[in-house]
Amino acid sequence: MRPDSAPPSRARRGRTWLPYLLIVLAAAASIAALAVRPATGSPQDTADYVIMAGAAGLRWEDLDPERTPALWQEATRGSIGWLSVRSAHSTTCPADGWLTAGAGNYAIWANTRVTGQCPAVEPALTQPDALGANLPGLAGVVRANQDSQPYGALPGALAESVRCTVAVGPGAAVAAARPFGRVDRYVATLPDDPRRLLSDCVLSVVDLGTISGSGAARQSLVARADATLARVVAARPARSLIMVAGVSDTDTTSRLHVAIAEGPGWQGGWLTSTGTGRDGYLQLIDLAPTVLTALGRPPPEGLFSGFSARSVPGRPADPAEAVGGANNADKRAGAQLGIAGAFFTGLAAVQLAVFLLVVPLLIRARRHAGPTGPAAAPRPLVLGVEVLLIAVALAIPAALVADAAPWWRAGRPGIVFAALTFALMAVGTAGVRLAPRYPRTLWPMGVVSALGAAVVGFDLLTGAQLQLNGVAGYSAIEGSRYSGVGSVGLGVFVAGMLFAAGCVAQWVRRPWRPVVVVLVGGVAVVMVGSPYLGADPVGAIAVTAGVCVAAAISAGGWLTFPRFAWAALAGLAVTIGFAVLDLRRPELEQGSLGRALTALGEGTAGPAIQRAATSNGHALDSPLTLLVLAGVLMLAFSQFSPWGGLNRVFGLHPALRAALAGTTVATMIAGVLGGAAFAVAGAAAAVAVPLLVLTTLRVLSHAADRTRPEGGTDGPGGPGRSMRPGPVTGEPGDKSDSAGVTVR
């Protein structure tokens, strides 16, 4: 042995710098993954005129080639998509929808609670001349949006960006009015010959009416809107773009609506935008930027939250095939909204019940010396609880896989989804339990973590089809995300990758554990941050910080200040590197981070910060918050109570402590900065906490402090599970005390 006073060897000096080198490599990989963005497609042809024809409540199921020939013809010739009509109001009523369309930002007409049907669009209008109109109440609406809403919306921003606008109908007047309430040209109804009216200004907004109700009454309203659109199409000016949009809901039931763009450069494709990142999906706030882009005009600086739409190829020629049957996103998203809350609430209740069942087993599993210790729990009971812990850890991955089936098309979609999820949980649990390596201490944790990460990773590689409008994903109706990795998927993926890396790291020598963590974590960073896959730059920065923390302590020791500083420096380097690259792009092509930093540099970041805080506040009432609370309480009991045993797990397997620390750091940063509060951490806890509890139960049952004292008896607690003199010859995880007694 080399004496302690000897200088450190070259190999030891290399191992000292290895974690820091790996942190630098992780940061570089993150920036490389985030820097490259998909091409935004060829720019659309510009138009001389744009006509925005809106019908509140218009859905794709309302269109029919026989009953609505004009709408069907526009959908067949033009580019189409599903329109998310999210506004600043929880329920987007017609007035909110028209106002948001004209603001290019999330706006609200009146901050009143809606129950049942939405009120009709009936703004107070005055017409002092025969040319335009005034909305006297709009000035108060503008002040209310500026003062009490976190989005910084300016109603009338679209109208202020063009020379003049034409409005036909009350809803159109709300969208076409300038911030001080003036509508340049206004008529209540479309004239018999609207040719001259539609060519007076470069932008015309036409209210096709409100589509509400059901049955024959609804069909009558749709037919009336179709007849109005037919007259608009017949009288359209040359080189004009017609945009048809279902601008709002008509009651408290949120839906996806019609979006059509037909004109030069908008033939036969899917509508999409940088804001959605998904072919066939558009936001209501994207309409205003699209109008200005089509007219070749610059957007108002810092006022629009949306992005200009574009047309991409790949949609079926028949609109019925494109938006119906298996492609009916509105029906699937509606079913998802009705089931997701119940699923996560039920999962939180089940996990809490399982944790309460585990507590007495942990107490009895601890090896008490002397004759007064409690008897060990029956082995079948312990095995049954282990199976329950594995099953609840597989619940979210099973729900993601269940979304591959068209359960939402069934008559009772909730029952079908529950049956599919339970069946997949049973199959996964049986596969883990019946594997030959199941007795190994870390086998369930490693396999279940890898399965969760594999499910999310495969979904990202195939376009995130499972998460889109999936119960364990995100809903396009809510309008928070349309592509890439969602908050639930991010939590499962981060926890799965880091805990799988921790289990693998335990099988290699201590100096190489940071290498394993960084290699596996680096893959996670690239997949989360790549705009082709996860498309979540904030999540990638958070995962970078988590991976660096995990790598720093995976070889043992505590999270000291220097280690934390290096991890924070890596996350900061990724943030700065990506921000510099993102800020060099045009404003409408910048990502969320670039826009936030632009606003910060201009001193207009207040609304963005307020938006994030408001979003976090709204997300606190999610059932995923219950999963976080239940997980924290269970881990606290496992670590700090005399019967817990989690400290023993971390002592024997320090890479697991590193995985837990890295997962906590990554999910908390991603949740807070992404406006998801505890949603990311809740999804991670749903996978990681049951596996940590299972591992703790196993380690306690293998503990050595139940060895028979000198001259003593086994006591009611029973003897050690395997006690024989001799050297350690068992599986990894066996330990030997100073007397040579082996306890497995």
C-alpha positions, 0 to 999 in steps of 0.5 A: 500500500502506498503511504498516505504521505505519498503524492497522488498518482496520475490515475487518481489525479485523472479521477479527480478531474473526471466529474468536472470534465463530464459536466463540461461534456454534458453542457456541450451536448445540451447546447448542441441538442438545443441549437439545431431547430427544424426548418420552418418550411418555405415562406407562404406567398403573400396576398393583397387582401385577407378575409377572416371569416369566423363562426363561434362554435364551428366544429369539424363535425358540422361540415358536410359536402351536402349541407355545407358545400362552401365550407367543404369546398374551402376545406378541400382546396385549402390547408386545414387544422384543429384550432385551439381557442384558449383565451385568458378566460377559463371558458372562451366565450364568443366575445373572448374569442373575437377579442383574442383573435384581434389581439394576437394574445390571450385576452378577456372581454369580461371577467365574469363566471360562465355557467351553462351557455355563453352570452351572445356577442352584443357589444355596445355599438354607436355609428356616428357616421355612415362609414364606421362604428365605435365601441365605447366600452373597449377602452375599459376592456383594454385597461382591464387586460393590461392591469389585471391579466398576466399576458400583456394583451392589447386588444386591437393590436391587429387593427393597429398594424394595418391601414384600415379594416372592414368588420361585418357583424358584432363579433367582427367589430370586436376583433377589428376595433382599434384599442380606442374603440374605432372600427374603420368600416362597419356593416351589421350584415353582409350586403347583397353585393359585397365586392366593393366592401371586401376590397375597401381595406386589406383586412376584412373580418366577417362574423358568420354567426354563432353555432350552438345547440344540437340537432336540427337547430344547430344544422340550421345555424351552420347552413346559414353560416355556409351561405354567408361564406359562399357569398364572401367567396364569390365576391373575394378580391383577386389574390386574397387569402380566406381564413375560416375559424371557429373562434370560440366555444359556446358553453363551458364544454371546451372543444377543438374547432375548425381552422381553414386557410385558402388562397395562394400558397395555402392549397391542400396541406396541414396548418401548423405554426412554431407555437404548436410544433405539430402538423394540423394544430393551430392556436387562436392567437396565431391568427393575427400574426398569420394575417400580417405575414400573409400581407407582408407586414411586420408584427407589432413589437412585443404584443403578439404571443402567437406565431404565423401559421404555415402550410405543410404537406401530408394531409389526406385529400378528403377532409372527412378522412383528415379530421374524422374517424381515427383522426378525430382529435376533437373527440379524443381530446374531449375524452382525455379531459374527462378521464385524466383528472380521475386517473391521477386522483385514483393513482394518488389514492392507491399509492397512498393506500399502498404506502400505509400498508408498507409502513408496518412491514418496514417496522417489522422488516428491521432486524431488532436484536434481543427477544423483544423484537417483532416477528418478521412479516410472512414472506407471502405478504411481503411478496404481495406488497412488492408486487403492488409497489411494482404495479403502481410504479408502472401505472403511468407508463401503462397509461401511456401505452394504453393511449395507443389503442382507440379507447376514446371511440368506445361508448364507455371510454373511461371503462375501456381505458381503465381495463387496458391500463390494468391489463398492461400493468398486470403484464408488466408486473408479471414480467418483472416478478417472474424474471429469473433475476427478480431476487436481486435487490436492485432488479425491480427498480432497474427494470421498471425505471428502464421500462418507464424511460423506454416508453416515453423515449419511444414515444418521442422518437415516433412523434409523441403520438401517445402523449398528444391528447393522451390521458398521461400526456397533454390535451390540445384543448387546454392549449399548453402544449401540442408536441414533444414531451409533456410535464408528465412524460418529462417526469417519468423520463427523467426519473426512469433514466436517472434511476436506471443509470443509478442501478447500472452504476452500482455494477461498475467500479466507483470511479466509473459511476459518474461516466455511466450517469453522464452517458445515460443522462446525456441521452436524456438531455438530448432527447428532451431538448432536441426540437425534433424530439422533446422540444423542451429547452427549459426541460433540457436545461433542468435535466442538465442540472439534475444529471450534473448533480447526480454525476457529482455524488454518484461515486459517494459523498454528499452534495457539497457546495463545490459540487453543487456549484459545478452543477449549477455552472453547467446548467447556466452554461447551457442556458446562456449557450442556447439563449445566444443561439436563439436570440440570433433568430428572427423574433417570430422564430425564437423559442420560449427561452429566446422570447423570455430573454428578449423581454428581459433585456427590453424591460418588458419581462414582467408579464412573462414572470407573472404568467409563469407565476399564475400558471404555477398557481393554477397547476397546484390543484392538480392531482399530481401535487398529491403524488408529490406530497404522498411521496415526500411523506413516505420518503421522509418516514423511510429516511428519518424514522428508526425503522425507515432504512432508506439511509441504509439503502443510500449507504449500500448504493450511493448511486441511488441517492445520486439518482434521487437528488438529480431527479429532484433537482431536474423536476423541480426546476422544470416544473417551476420554470415551465409553469407546471408547478409540481406536475413534473415532480409528481409524475417522477414521484409516481414512478420513483417513490414506490421503487425506493420503498420496495428497495428499502424493504428488501435492504431491511430484510437483508440487514445484519443487525438481527444476528444472534448476540453472544449467548442469546436466542433468536427471540420472537423475531426469528433468526436471520434469513441466512447465517453461516460462518465463512467468507462472503460467496453470495450474490452482490449485496451480501455483507460480512461482519467481523466474525465472519457471519454472512447475512443475505 
